[in-house]
């Protein structure tokens, strides 16, 4: 039964990722876009951003999401919700702040406008990631209830 849950979680993550790629295809008018193309587009949107940071951020985003979902099933709803609230109150995990850390190394006087735009975008990304995470928790809760009804 646990393997079925893990498979469903991986399937949910795959579907969300596919929808994200489809939205990017429409946004940029690109027909065949994979994760590497998407990161190249993001790199050219912000040429000062380090390409390695972009790739690491994407990898950590999906890895952390998968681990949180597995922990949700293992620990139960209350413990994971407490951890999620703590995570939100602490400003989010480091993968949501990676872009801000890379800009701190640059000369502040030359990049004030860029940093302001980047901060706003990072804040929106963090809010978007939080809403996706809470939606995933609700889906996992539904799966738990469905399993209880069938057993």
C-alpha positions, 0 to 999 in steps of 0.5 A: 500500500505504501508503494502505491502511495509513493507512486501516486505522489510521483505521478502528481509531481510529474503532472504538476511539472508537465503542466508547468512546462506547458504553461512555459511553452505557451508563455514563450511560444516554444514548441519543444521545451524541456527542463534544460530549455526552460532554464536557458530561457530563465537564464537569458531573462536574468543574464546576471543570474548564475546558471548553476543556481537555476539548475540547483534551485529546480532540482531542490524544488522537486526533491524537497517536494517529493521528500515532504510528501513521503514524510507526510505519509510516514508521519501523519497530517499533524506533524507535517502540518506543524513542520510546514507552518514552521517552514513558512514562518521561518521564511521558507527553505533555502532553495526559495532564497537561492537567487537572492544569495547570488545577488548579494555578491554583486555591487549593490549600487549598480544592482538596486533596481535588479535586486528589487525586481528579483526580490519581488519575483522570489517572494511571488515564487515562495508564495506560489511554492507554498500554495502548491505545497498546501494543495499537495497536502490536501491531495495526500490527505484525500488519498489517506481518507480514500485508503481508509474507506477502502480498507 
